[in-house]
Amino acid sequence: MKNLLKVNTTFNLFKICAICFIMLLSTSFFSQNEPLKSNKKISSLNVKITEEVALAMTKNFIAKNEYQKAVDFLEKHYQKFSNNLVINWLFAHAYSLNGDKKRANNKFQKAISLAPENRELQMDYTRFLYGLGKIDKAIKTMNNFVVENSKNVEVLLMQANISFWKRDIKNARKKIAIIKEFYPNTDITKSLENEITNTTATYIKSNFEFQTDSQPLEYFANHIFTGKFISCFLSPQLEVSKYNFSPQKEGALTLKLSNQFYFDKLKLAAKFTFGAYINDSDETDWIGDLSFTKNLFKNASLNFGYAKNALLGTIASTTFNLTQQDLFGVLDYNNKYIVLNAAYNHKFFEDENVITSISAWMVSQPIKIKKIGFQLGYGYSFTDSENILFISDNQGSGIYDPYFTPKDQGIHSALLITSYQPTKKITLRAKLNYGIQATVQNPYVIEIASGAFDIGGFYKADFNYTEINGSFEYAVSKNFSINANYVFQETFFYTRDNYNLGLNFTF
């Protein structure tokens, strides 16, 4: 045991000595190299940051994709060179590459104020604005340095794209022709040419629809759309829809002719539609709409207008000519995080009844995992009718006649939207709108005389609300595509299944 203790003592002494030797060796080794660290600090204080040094170091950071370091360095030394053209110009690039577009724009403007005649700088600023989609500002800047009949291909291509975005197809084609005159074998205009061809093609869409619900009501309908974009002020479309109802044997026909107008300076689009609703069991009535879409500011637009359309929601509504009129407004907004929609609708009828509804929903921007994308969100809607058109039979059972008139109906719902694109030609989409909480003031009937009933009052009722939408799109060829759609909806009023098949042709 004593021998074992001696051995352990000797071993521990050896271990301590070895550790001390390693520490001594390490200190000696690092003492030869570490002074460089302090020397670096000292030397960095002694280095004079000149314009050449600042430019070289910033370019080095950018070359290494270290954009934040480039910004930090320039911010630290900017005061020395605040009136230097090249420093401001380079600073604008550093901010832009780092994703700070607002500060990049400020530095570009500062650089231009220092050298307003510098065409290369003006061109660079135009590229910046063009990349941000600030088309009007890009045009204004471009006009400062582009001469008439310019042969600069980059400028011509930007002008062609801008003309196309402004729906000036004639001028876009003119700029493409000039580019091809200089470079007859170029492919740089191919993408734009394809977009112009698709936009201006004559189209015919044939749609077959079948719906069945729990009233019970079934109908089969086929819809045909044909139209063509010609110019900003001429974009006609003809729509014909034929309905066949069951168990009643009535049918209906709607005819619509519409045209779209685009006013670029006002950032306004308008659509005018006029047509006829022909019900087999009643007289013909006119239908139509006048709507406007106005760009308010970046990523925000407002759609508003008036519409009069056929109402085909109940069994009773299919037996005569019933129309509804709408005054509506819809706000759309999106940014890099969310998509938002808010709407107001004032619906009125020939019987002087009014139904008012408000709704809003918000979903995240698509989150993509490989070929699958999904969005999550929340929705709310509230609908209320001034008059409740609820009638009862001699058994005390009631129905809404001739159209659904909810009282204080509110729906909170969760939204899930998914998409999957297994190939470039096939796209699958699905949407779930699930009611977390749905309530309505439900009418109840009382017997006012023998075999005669009337609404006695209302009570708050919960109900299930679900909407499931699935679609399939297949681009068979450049000029022909197929789409199929299915909708299941469960509401307070009914449940329905809707099937849709579309065939789309362009020429």
C-alpha positions in Angstrom: 0.0 0.0 0.0 2.9 2.4 0.9 4.5 1.5 -2.4 1.3 2.3 -4.2 1.1 5.7 -2.5 4.7 6.4 -3.5 3.9 5.6 -7.1 0.8 7.8 -7.0 2.8 10.7 -5.4 5.6 10.3 -8.0 3.0 10.2 -10.9 1.2 13.4 -9.6 4.5 15.2 -9.2 5.4 14.2 -12.8 2.0 15.4 -14.1 2.3 18.8 -12.3 5.8 19.3 -13.8 4.5 18.4 -17.3 1.6 20.9 -17.0 4.0 23.7 -15.9 6.4 22.9 -18.8 3.5 23.1 -21.3 2.3 26.4 -19.8 5.8 27.8 -20.0 6.2 26.7 -23.6 2.8 28.1 -24.6 3.7 31.5 -23.0 7.0 31.5 -24.8 5.4 30.6 -28.1 2.5 33.1 -28.0 4.7 35.8 -26.6 6.4 35.7 -30.1 3.1 36.0 -32.0 0.5 37.9 -29.8 2.2 41.2 -29.8 0.9 41.4 -33.4 -2.5 41.8 -31.9 -1.6 44.8 -29.9 0.6 46.0 -32.7 -2.5 45.8 -35.0 -4.4 48.0 -32.6 -1.6 50.5 -32.5 -0.9 50.4 -36.2 -4.7 50.8 -36.9 -4.7 53.9 -34.9 -1.7 55.2 -36.8 -3.2 54.5 -40.3 -4.6 57.6 -41.9 -7.9 56.8 -43.6 -7.6 58.6 -47.0 -10.1 58.5 -49.8 -8.0 55.8 -51.5 -7.9 53.7 -48.3 -11.6 54.1 -47.7 -12.5 53.1 -51.3 -10.1 50.1 -51.2 -11.4 48.8 -47.9 -15.1 49.3 -48.9 -14.6 47.5 -52.2 -12.8 44.7 -50.4 -15.8 44.3 -48.0 -18.2 44.2 -50.9 -16.1 41.8 -52.9 -16.3 39.4 -49.9 -20.1 40.0 -49.6 -19.5 41.6 -46.3 -22.1 44.3 -46.9 -22.8 45.2 -43.3 -19.1 45.7 -42.6 -18.9 48.0 -45.7 -21.8 50.0 -44.3 -20.3 50.2 -40.8 -17.0 51.3 -42.1 -18.4 54.0 -44.3 -20.7 55.3 -41.6 -17.7 55.6 -39.2 -15.6 57.6 -41.7 -18.3 59.3 -43.7 -18.0 62.8 -42.2 -14.5 63.1 -43.7 -15.8 62.5 -47.2 -19.4 63.6 -47.0 -18.9 65.8 -50.1 -17.0 63.3 -52.1 -18.8 62.0 -55.2 -17.3 58.6 -55.3 -17.7 57.9 -51.6 -21.4 58.8 -51.7 -21.9 56.7 -54.9 -20.2 53.7 -53.3 -22.1 54.3 -50.1 -25.4 54.1 -52.1 -24.3 50.7 -53.5 -23.3 49.4 -50.0 -26.7 50.4 -48.6 -28.5 48.9 -51.5 -26.6 45.6 -51.3 -27.3 45.5 -47.6 -31.1 45.9 -48.2 -31.5 49.4 -46.9 -33.1 50.9 -50.0 -34.3 54.1 -48.3 -30.7 55.1 -47.3 -29.4 54.0 -50.6 -31.8 56.3 -52.4 -30.6 59.2 -50.1 -27.0 58.6 -50.9 -27.7 58.4 -54.7 -29.5 61.7 -54.5 -26.6 63.3 -52.5 -24.1 62.0 -55.2 -26.3 63.4 -58.0 -26.4 66.8 -56.2 -22.6 66.8 -56.3 -22.4 65.8 -60.0 -25.8 66.5 -61.7 -24.3 66.1 -65.2 -22.6 62.7 -64.6 -24.5 60.5 -67.0 -23.0 57.3 -65.7 -24.2 58.1 -62.2 -27.7 59.0 -63.6 -27.7 55.6 -65.4 -26.8 53.8 -62.2 -29.5 55.6 -60.3 -32.0 54.6 -63.0 -31.0 51.0 -62.6 -31.6 51.3 -58.9 -35.1 52.8 -59.3 -36.0 50.3 -62.1 -35.0 47.4 -59.8 -37.3 48.7 -57.1 -40.2 49.0 -59.5 -40.3 52.8 -59.1 -41.1 53.2 -62.7 -42.2 56.9 -62.9 -39.0 58.0 -61.0 -36.9 55.8 -63.2 -38.4 57.5 -66.3 -37.8 61.0 -64.9 -34.2 60.2 -64.1 -33.7 58.5 -67.5 -34.9 61.6 -69.3 -32.1 63.6 -67.7 -29.4 61.8 -69.7 -31.0 59.7 -72.5 -30.9 61.5 -75.9 -33.5 60.9 -78.5 -32.9 57.9 -80.7 -30.5 56.4 -78.1 -28.7 53.3 -79.1 -28.0 52.2 -75.6 -29.4 48.7 -75.5 -29.8 48.6 -71.7 -31.8 51.8 -71.8 -33.9 50.5 -74.7 -34.7 47.3 -72.9 -35.8 49.2 -69.8 -37.9 51.5 -71.9 -39.5 48.5 -73.6 -40.4 46.8 -70.3 -41.7 50.0 -68.8 -44.0 50.6 -71.8 -45.3 47.0 -71.5 -46.0 47.5 -67.8 -47.9 50.7 -68.7 -49.8 48.7 -71.3 -48.3 50.7 -74.1 -47.8 47.7 -76.3 -47.1 49.7 -79.5 -44.1 51.5 -78.0 -42.8 48.3 -76.3 -42.7 46.6 -79.7 -41.0 49.7 -81.2 -38.2 49.6 -78.7 -37.8 45.8 -79.3 -37.5 46.4 -83.0 -34.7 49.0 -82.4 -32.8 46.5 -80.2 -33.1 43.8 -82.9 -31.8 46.3 -85.5 -28.6 46.6 -83.5 -28.4 43.0 -82.4 -30.5 40.8 -84.8 -29.6 37.5 -83.1 -30.1 38.7 -79.4 -32.2 36.8 -76.9 -32.5 39.6 -74.4 -35.9 40.5 -75.7 -37.3 37.0 -75.9 -38.9 37.0 -72.4 -40.7 40.3 -73.0 -41.8 39.3 -76.5 -43.4 36.2 -75.0 -45.2 38.3 -72.4 -46.5 40.6 -75.1 -47.7 37.7 -77.2 -49.6 36.1 -74.2 -51.1 39.5 -73.2 -52.4 40.3 -76.6 -53.6 36.8 -77.6 -57.2 36.2 -78.3 -58.5 33.8 -75.7 -61.5 31.5 -75.4 -62.4 29.9 -72.1 -65.0 27.2 -71.7 -66.2 26.3 -68.3 -68.5 23.5 -67.1 -70.1 23.8 -63.7 -72.2 21.5 -61.6 -73.6 22.3 -58.1 -75.7 20.4 -55.6 -76.9 21.6 -52.2 -79.0 20.5 -49.3 -82.1 22.6 -50.1 -82.1 20.5 -52.3 -81.2 22.4 -55.5 -79.0 21.3 -58.4 -77.9 23.1 -61.5 -75.6 22.5 -64.4 -74.1 25.5 -66.1 -71.7 26.2 -68.9 -69.9 29.4 -69.3 -68.0 30.8 -72.3 -65.6 33.8 -72.2 -63.8 35.3 -75.2 -61.8 38.5 -75.5 -58.6 40.2 -76.5 -56.4 43.0 -75.2 -55.9 45.6 -77.9 -54.9 48.8 -76.2 -55.2 50.7 -72.9 -58.7 51.7 -73.8 -59.9 48.7 -75.8 -59.9 45.3 -74.1 -63.4 43.7 -74.8 -64.7 40.5 -73.4 -67.9 38.6 -74.1 -69.4 36.2 -71.5 -72.3 33.8 -72.0 -73.7 31.6 -69.3 -76.5 29.0 -69.5 -78.1 27.4 -66.4 -80.3 24.4 -66.1 -82.0 23.8 -62.7 -83.3 20.7 -60.9 -85.7 19.5 -59.5 -87.5 22.5 -61.1 -87.0 22.5 -64.9 -86.5 26.2 -65.3 -83.4 27.5 -67.0 -81.6 30.9 -67.3 -79.3 32.7 -69.6 -76.9 35.6 -68.9 -75.1 37.7 -71.6 -72.4 40.2 -70.7 -70.2 42.4 -72.8 -67.4 44.3 -71.0 -64.4 46.5 -71.6 -61.5 47.6 -69.6 -59.8 51.0 -69.6 -56.4 51.9 -68.1 -55.4 55.5 -67.2 -51.7 55.3 -66.4 -51.3 58.9 -65.2 -54.1 58.5 -62.7 -53.0 55.0 -61.7 -56.6 53.9 -62.3 -58.2 51.0 -64.1 -61.9 51.0 -65.0 -64.2 48.2 -66.1 -67.7 48.6 -67.6 -70.1 45.7 -68.2 -73.6 45.6 -69.6 -75.8 42.6 -70.3 -79.0 40.8 -69.9 -80.5 38.2 -67.6 -83.1 36.0 -69.3 -85.0 33.6 -67.0 -87.2 31.0 -68.8 -90.1 31.7 -66.4 -90.0 35.5 -66.3 -89.2 38.7 -68.2 -85.7 39.8 -69.2 -83.8 42.2 -67.0 -80.6 44.1 -67.5 -77.4 43.4 -65.5 -74.0 45.1 -65.5 -71.4 46.8 -63.4 -69.0 49.8 -63.3 -65.9 49.3 -61.2 -62.6 51.1 -60.6 -59.3 49.9 -59.3 -57.0 52.7 -57.9 -53.4 52.3 -56.8 -53.2 54.2 -53.5 -49.5 53.8 -52.6 -46.9 51.1 -52.7 -48.5 47.6 -52.5 -52.0 49.0 -51.8 -55.0 49.3 -54.1 -58.7 50.1 -53.7 -61.4 48.4 -55.8 -64.9 50.0 -55.7 -68.0 50.3 -57.7 -71.6 49.3 -58.5 -72.9 46.0 -59.8 -76.2 44.4 -60.7 -76.3 40.6 -61.1 -78.6 37.7 -61.2 -79.3 36.0 -57.8 -79.4 32.2 -58.1 -79.0 31.1 -54.4 -82.4 29.5 -53.5 -85.0 27.3 -55.2 -87.4 30.2 -55.3 -84.8 32.5 -56.9 -84.5 30.3 -59.9 -88.2 30.4 -60.7 -88.4 34.1 -61.6 -86.1 37.0 -62.5 -84.4 38.0 -59.3 -81.5 40.4 -59.2 -79.4 42.0 -56.5 -77.5 45.3 -56.6 -74.2 46.0 -54.9 -72.2 49.0 -53.8 -68.8 47.7 -52.8 -65.3 48.7 -51.8 -62.3 46.4 -51.3 -58.9 47.3 -50.0 -55.9 45.1 -50.8 -52.5 45.5 -49.2 -49.4 43.4 -49.0 -45.8 43.6 -47.9 -43.0 41.1 -47.5 -44.8 39.6 -44.5 -48.6 39.6 -45.0 -51.4 39.8 -47.5 -54.4 41.8 -46.3 -57.9 42.2 -47.7 -60.8 44.3 -46.2 -64.2 44.7 -47.8 -67.5 46.5 -47.4 -70.7 45.5 -49.3 -74.1 47.3 -49.4 -76.6 44.9 -51.1 -80.1 46.1 -52.0 -83.1 44.6 -53.8 -86.2 45.6 -55.6 -88.3 44.8 -52.5 -86.3 47.6 -50.8 -84.5 45.2 -48.5 -80.8 45.9 -47.6 -78.1 43.5 -46.6 -74.9 45.0 -45.2 -71.7 43.0 -44.8 -68.1 43.7 -43.8 -65.2 41.3 -43.9 -61.5 41.2 -43.5 -58.8 38.5 -43.8 -55.0 38.4 -43.4 -52.6 35.7 -44.4 -48.9 35.3 -44.3 -46.8 35.6 -47.4 -46.1 32.1 -48.9 -43.6 30.0 -46.9 -41.9 27.6 -49.3 -40.3 24.3 -48.5 -39.0 22.9 -51.8 -42.0 22.7 -54.1 -44.6 23.2 -51.4 -45.8 26.6 -50.2 -48.3 27.4 -47.5 -49.9 30.4 -45.9 -51.6 30.8 -42.5 -54.1 33.5 -41.5 -57.3 34.7 -39.9 -60.6 36.0 -41.3 -63.7 37.7 -40.0 -67.1 38.6 -41.5 -70.3 40.1 -40.3 -73.6 40.2 -42.3 -76.9 41.7 -41.3 -80.2 42.1 -43.2 -82.8 44.8 -42.5 -85.7 42.5 -43.2 -85.7 38.8 -42.5 -87.5 36.9 -45.3 -88.2 33.8 -43.3 -91.5 32.0 -44.0 -93.1 28.9 -42.4 -95.4 26.3 -43.7 -98.5 25.0 -41.9 -96.3 22.5 -39.9 -94.2 25.3 -38.4 -91.1 24.6 -40.4 -89.4 27.6 -42.0 -87.2 28.5 -44.9 -85.7 31.7 -46.3 -87.6 32.9 -49.4 -86.7 34.1 -52.0 -83.2 34.7 -50.8 -81.1 34.2 -47.6 -81.3 37.1 -45.1 -79.1 36.5 -42.1 -79.4 38.6 -38.9 -76.2 39.5 -37.1 -74.2 36.7 -38.6 -70.6 36.8 -37.5 -67.8 34.3 -38.4 -64.3 34.1 -37.0 -62.2 31.7 -39.1 -58.7 30.2 -39.5 -57.2 30.1 -43.0 -54.8 27.7 -44.5 -53.7 28.0 -48.1 -51.3 25.5 -49.7 -49.8 25.0 -53.1 -47.7 22.3 -54.7 -46.0 22.4 -58.1 -44.5 19.0 -58.9 -43.6 20.1 -62.5 -43.6 23.4 -64.4 -46.8 22.5 -66.1 -48.8 21.2 -63.1 -50.0 23.2 -60.1 -52.1 22.0 -57.2 -53.7 24.3 -54.7 -55.9 23.9 -51.6 -57.6 26.3 -49.3 -59.3 25.7 -45.9 -61.5 28.4 -44.3 -62.5 26.8 -41.0 -65.0 28.6 -38.7 -63.5 28.9 -35.2 -66.7 30.6 -34.0 -69.8 31.2 -36.0 -73.1 32.7 -34.6 -76.3 34.1 -36.0 -79.6 35.3 -34.7 -81.9 32.5 -35.6 -85.6 33.2 -36.1 -88.2 31.0 -34.4 -91.9 30.7 -35.3 -95.0 30.9 -33.3 -98.5 29.9 -34.1 -100.7 33.0 -34.5 -103.8 31.1 -35.6 -104.8 27.5 -36.3 -102.3 26.4 -38.9 -100.8 29.9 -39.3 -97.3 30.7 -38.1 -95.1 33.8 -38.0 -91.7 34.9 -36.7 -91.9 35.1 -32.9 -88.4 36.4 -32.3 -84.7 35.4 -32.5 -82.2 33.5 -30.4 -78.5 33.4 -30.7 -77.4 30.1 -32.4 -74.0 28.6 -33.0 -73.4 26.9 -36.3 -70.6 25.1 -38.2 -68.9 27.0 -41.0 -66.4 25.3 -43.3 -65.1 26.0 -46.8 -62.7 23.7 -48.6 -61.4 24.6 -52.0 -59.1 22.5 -54.1 -57.8 23.2 -57.7 -55.7 21.5 -60.3 -54.1 23.4 -63.2 -52.3 21.7 -66.1 -50.6 23.7 -68.9 -50.9 21.1 -71.7 -49.2 23.4 -74.2 -48.3 27.0 -74.8 -51.8 27.7 -76.1 -54.0 25.3 -74.2 -54.5 24.6 -70.5 -56.9 22.7 -68.2 -58.1 23.6 -64.8 -60.4 21.8 -62.4 -61.9 23.1 -59.1 -63.9 21.7 -56.3 -65.6 23.6 -53.5 -67.3 22.3 -50.4 -69.1 24.8 -48.2 -71.1 24.4 -45.0 -73.0 27.5 -43.8 -75.9 28.3 -41.6 -78.2 28.2 -44.6 -77.0 25.1 -46.5 -74.2 22.8 -47.5 -73.1 22.7 -51.1 -70.7 20.9 -53.4 -69.5 22.7 -56.5 -67.5 21.1 -59.4 -65.8 23.1 -62.1 -63.9 22.2 -65.2 -62.3 24.8 -67.5 -60.7 24.5 -70.9 -58.6 27.6 -71.9 -57.4 28.4 -75.4 -55.2 31.3 -76.7 -54.6 32.2 -80.4 
